[in-house]
Amino acid sequence: MTKSLKEKNRPQLIVFAIANAIGLAVLLKGLNQILLLLDSATKGNIGILGRIIAVPAALAFVIGVLSWAMPKRWKEIMIFWRIHDCLPSNRAFTVAAHKDHRIDRGRLTEKYRDLPSRPAQQTTLWYNMYKKNEHDATVEDAHCAYLRYREMTALVAIVMVCFVAASALVHPSSRTITTGILIIVAECLLLFLAAPNAADHFVANVLAIATTAD
């Protein structure tokens, strides 16, 4: 049985969550203290080794659970900055079809008659095209990338909440708090670019395949 897109993305999402958890630990506890813990672990201190493994793993688990608990619509609103009709497929024929030179609107009109202009109807027709071509490599790759970056965006938002909450408990310096917030904001900005771009490619790839399909 082939892996689902969620299964394909899971290892990268786990690594992403653990990397952020370790980053939080280093910021809040300090690199020197983390290095001391690592030195103790390499000298056979099983208790320290257990803490080094358990703390990031627990944080990654908590972050992951919270990400899955967040409704999909919230993630889409956060990525596309729209409350209504936020998905790119809502503008598949009025926007996406005009931006990609691979898409022949005339050909699509011949095949599907009048192309819809209402957001919900555009998504319905686009989704019908997607289901017919979902196993095409270009469509699957773009879909997988969109889902991955969407989940990472949700994870980063949760990392920010966890960092602020942990800072309130640990009481690090204001410089440490500022550094942590800036790093997380930088991650957010990169993902705010990556996720919508992946979504746009996903929508456009489906339309391009549908243009050439018999």
DAUR-V527518 format. One line per field, one symbol per residue. phi: phi as a letter, one per 40 degrees, with the letter a starting at -180 (. if undefined). psi: psi as a letter, one per 30 degrees, with the letter a starting at -180 (. if undefined). Layout:
phi->???
psi->???
This chain:
phi->.ccccccccddcccccccccccdccccccgcccccccccccccgccccccccccccccccccccccccccddccccccccfbcbfcccccbdccbdcccbcccbcccccccbgcccbcdcccccccccccccbcccdcccccccccccccccccccccdcccccccccccfccccccccccccccccdcccccccccccccdcccccccccccc
psi->klkleeeefeeeeeeeeeeeeeeeeeeefkeeeeeeeeeeefggjeeeeeeeeeeeeeeeeeeeeeeffkkeeeeeeeefhkekhfkfffheffdefffkffkjeeeeeeegbkklfkeeeeeeeeeeeeffgfgkeeeeeeeeeeeeeeeeeeeeeeeeeeeeeeefefhlleeeeeeeeeeeeeeeeeefeeeeeeeeeeeeeeeeefefk.
